């Protein structure tokens, strides 16, 4: 994930440099951050997603609460509004506004790490109650 983020930043810098050479710039507001075509992506506009197969964790009664508490969302691997057919999900950050790119990516890393721990515990027939975030 770290290397993917580094490559993303390098590519973005190259694109930004190329458009600046032509006298253009990305639209940016002190109040809103970067202005994009989709209002849900105001701010950094960064959506960091990871495909992870977690069939047991995704069936756990507290799965949705874990995602909400960790500020994550799930999609099927086919994109927006698709369902998972085999327990494989695209897990990504819910927030786009008010946080740095580094914070958004780290949130996904932390959340996916927890989901994988849950999956491994459930595969071993163990409870996950002791690893769930507080308040769930």
C-alpha positions as a Markdown table, in Angstrom:
| # | Residue | x | y | z |
|---|---|---|---|---|
| 1 | Unk | 0.0 | 0.0 | 0.0 |
| 2 | Unk | 2.9 | 2.4 | 0.8 |
| 3 | Unk | 4.5 | 1.9 | -2.6 |
| 4 | Unk | 1.1 | 2.3 | -4.4 |
| 5 | Unk | 0.6 | 5.6 | -2.5 |
| 6 | Unk | 4.1 | 6.7 | -3.5 |
| 7 | Unk | 3.5 | 5.9 | -7.1 |
| 8 | Unk | 0.1 | 7.7 | -7.0 |
| 9 | Unk | 1.8 | 10.9 | -5.6 |
| 10 | Unk | 4.6 | 10.8 | -8.1 |
| 11 | Unk | 2.1 | 10.4 | -11.0 |
| 12 | Unk | -0.1 | 13.2 | -9.7 |
| 13 | Unk | 3.0 | 15.5 | -9.4 |
| 14 | Unk | 3.9 | 14.7 | -13.0 |
| 15 | Unk | 0.4 | 15.5 | -14.2 |
| 16 | Unk | 0.3 | 18.7 | -12.2 |
| 17 | Unk | 3.7 | 19.8 | -13.5 |
| 18 | Unk | 2.6 | 19.1 | -17.1 |
| 19 | Unk | -0.6 | 21.2 | -16.8 |
| 20 | Unk | 1.2 | 24.0 | -15.1 |
| 21 | Unk | 3.7 | 24.2 | -18.0 |
| 22 | Unk | 0.6 | 24.9 | -20.2 |
| 23 | Unk | -0.6 | 27.6 | -17.8 |
| 24 | Unk | -3.3 | 25.7 | -16.1 |
| 25 | Unk | -3.8 | 24.3 | -12.5 |
| 26 | Unk | -6.2 | 22.1 | -10.7 |
| 27 | Unk | -9.2 | 24.1 | -9.2 |
| 28 | Unk | -8.6 | 24.5 | -5.5 |
| 29 | Unk | -10.4 | 26.4 | -2.7 |
| 30 | Unk | -9.0 | 27.3 | 0.7 |
| 31 | Unk | -12.4 | 26.3 | 2.2 |
| 32 | Unk | -13.3 | 23.2 | 0.1 |
| 33 | Unk | -9.9 | 21.8 | -1.0 |
| 34 | Unk | -9.7 | 20.5 | -4.6 |
| 35 | Unk | -12.9 | 21.0 | -6.7 |
| 36 | Unk | -13.9 | 18.0 | -8.7 |
| 37 | Unk | -16.8 | 16.9 | -10.7 |
| 38 | Unk | -18.3 | 14.8 | -7.9 |
| 39 | Unk | -19.3 | 16.8 | -4.8 |
| 40 | Unk | -18.8 | 13.7 | -2.6 |
| 41 | Unk | -15.1 | 14.0 | -3.5 |
| 42 | Unk | -14.4 | 17.6 | -2.4 |
| 43 | Unk | -11.2 | 17.9 | -0.5 |
| 44 | Unk | -8.4 | 15.6 | -1.4 |
| 45 | Unk | -10.7 | 13.6 | -3.5 |
| 46 | Unk | -8.6 | 10.6 | -2.6 |
| 47 | Unk | -10.4 | 7.2 | -2.5 |
| 48 | Unk | -7.9 | 4.5 | -1.4 |
| 49 | Unk | -9.4 | 1.0 | -1.9 |
| 50 | Unk | -8.2 | -2.5 | -1.2 |
| 51 | Unk | -9.7 | -5.8 | -2.5 |
| 52 | Unk | -9.8 | -8.2 | 0.4 |
| 53 | Unk | -11.5 | -11.6 | 0.8 |
| 54 | Unk | -13.2 | -11.7 | 4.2 |
| 55 | Unk | -16.2 | -14.1 | 3.8 |
| 56 | Unk | -16.5 | -14.8 | 7.6 |
| 57 | Unk | -15.8 | -11.3 | 8.8 |
| 58 | Unk | -18.4 | -9.9 | 6.4 |
| 59 | Unk | -21.1 | -12.2 | 7.8 |
| 60 | Unk | -20.3 | -11.2 | 11.4 |
| 61 | Unk | -23.2 | -9.3 | 13.0 |
| 62 | Unk | -20.9 | -6.4 | 13.8 |
| 63 | Unk | -19.3 | -6.1 | 10.4 |
| 64 | Unk | -21.3 | -3.0 | 9.3 |
| 65 | Unk | -20.7 | -1.3 | 12.7 |
| 66 | Unk | -16.9 | -2.0 | 12.4 |
| 67 | Unk | -16.9 | -0.3 | 8.9 |
| 68 | Unk | -18.8 | 2.6 | 10.3 |
| 69 | Unk | -16.6 | 3.1 | 13.3 |
| 70 | Unk | -13.4 | 2.8 | 11.1 |
| 71 | Unk | -14.9 | 5.3 | 8.6 |
| 72 | Unk | -14.8 | 2.7 | 5.8 |
| 73 | Unk | -17.1 | 1.6 | 3.1 |
| 74 | Unk | -17.5 | -1.6 | 1.2 |
| 75 | Unk | -18.3 | -2.3 | -2.4 |
| 76 | Unk | -18.3 | -5.4 | -4.5 |
| 77 | Unk | -15.2 | -5.7 | -6.7 |
| 78 | Unk | -17.3 | -4.6 | -9.7 |
| 79 | Unk | -17.5 | -1.0 | -8.4 |
| 80 | Unk | -20.2 | 1.2 | -7.0 |
| 81 | Unk | -23.5 | -0.5 | -6.2 |
| 82 | Unk | -22.2 | -4.0 | -6.8 |
| 83 | Unk | -22.4 | -6.8 | -4.3 |
| 84 | Unk | -19.8 | -9.3 | -3.3 |
| 85 | Unk | -20.4 | -12.8 | -4.5 |
| 86 | Unk | -17.6 | -14.7 | -2.7 |
| 87 | Unk | -16.8 | -12.5 | 0.3 |
| 88 | Unk | -14.3 | -10.3 | -1.6 |
| 89 | Unk | -14.9 | -6.6 | -1.1 |
| 90 | Unk | -13.4 | -3.3 | -2.2 |
| 91 | Unk | -12.8 | -1.6 | 1.2 |
| 92 | Unk | -12.1 | 2.1 | 1.0 |
| 93 | Unk | -12.2 | 5.3 | 3.0 |
| 94 | Unk | -15.6 | 7.0 | 3.6 |
| 95 | Unk | -14.1 | 10.4 | 4.1 |
| 96 | Unk | -12.7 | 12.6 | 1.3 |
| 97 | Unk | -12.9 | 16.0 | 3.0 |
| 98 | Unk | -11.1 | 17.3 | 6.0 |
| 99 | Unk | -8.2 | 14.9 | 6.1 |
| 100 | Unk | -4.8 | 14.6 | 4.4 |
| 101 | Unk | -4.1 | 12.0 | 1.8 |
| 102 | Unk | -1.7 | 10.3 | 4.2 |
| 103 | Unk | -4.4 | 10.1 | 6.9 |
| 104 | Unk | -7.0 | 8.7 | 4.5 |
| 105 | Unk | -4.6 | 6.0 | 3.3 |
| 106 | Unk | -3.5 | 5.1 | 6.8 |
| 107 | Unk | -7.2 | 4.8 | 7.8 |
| 108 | Unk | -7.7 | 2.2 | 5.1 |
| 109 | Unk | -4.5 | 0.3 | 6.1 |
| 110 | Unk | -5.6 | 0.2 | 9.7 |
| 111 | Unk | -9.1 | -0.9 | 8.8 |
| 112 | Unk | -8.1 | -3.6 | 6.5 |
| 113 | Unk | -5.6 | -4.9 | 9.0 |
| 114 | Unk | -8.4 | -5.2 | 11.6 |
| 115 | Unk | -10.7 | -6.9 | 9.1 |
| 116 | Unk | -8.0 | -9.5 | 8.3 |
| 117 | Unk | -7.4 | -10.1 | 12.0 |
| 118 | Unk | -11.1 | -10.7 | 12.4 |
| 119 | Unk | -11.2 | -13.1 | 9.5 |
| 120 | Unk | -8.2 | -15.1 | 10.8 |
| 121 | Unk | -9.8 | -15.3 | 14.3 |
| 122 | Unk | -13.1 | -16.4 | 12.9 |
| 123 | Unk | -11.4 | -19.0 | 10.7 |
| 124 | Unk | -9.8 | -20.4 | 13.9 |
| 125 | Unk | -13.2 | -20.5 | 15.6 |
| 126 | Unk | -12.3 | -17.7 | 18.0 |
| 127 | Unk | -14.3 | -14.7 | 19.2 |
| 128 | Unk | -13.5 | -11.3 | 17.7 |
| 129 | Unk | -15.0 | -9.3 | 20.6 |
| 130 | Unk | -11.6 | -8.5 | 22.1 |
| 131 | Unk | -10.2 | -7.0 | 18.9 |
| 132 | Unk | -13.2 | -4.9 | 17.9 |
| 133 | Unk | -12.9 | -1.1 | 18.2 |
| 134 | Unk | -14.3 | 0.4 | 21.5 |
| 135 | Unk | -17.9 | 1.2 | 21.4 |
| 136 | Unk | -19.0 | -1.7 | 19.2 |
